[in-house]
Amino acid sequence: MAVALEGGGLHTPVIRSAEVKSLSEISNEMRDLAERARSKRLRRTNIKGRHRHLQSRHVRHR
């Protein structure tokens, strides 16, 4: 998850224990974290921890 901030910048809050949460719980937590990121109310614990890096690969179509 990544949240774009006004004026530039990007926060990547961590959703902890996602593997044991329902999609509804994850969705609610994502909304809450996004709102806190935009209002600059994230705590360090919200952005630190285990994470995975995702990379998008550009595919050229002929």
Secondary structure, 3 states (H helix, E strand, C coil): CCEECCCCCEECCCCCCHHHCCHHHHHHHHHHHHHHHHCCCCCHHHHCCCCCCCCCCCCCCC
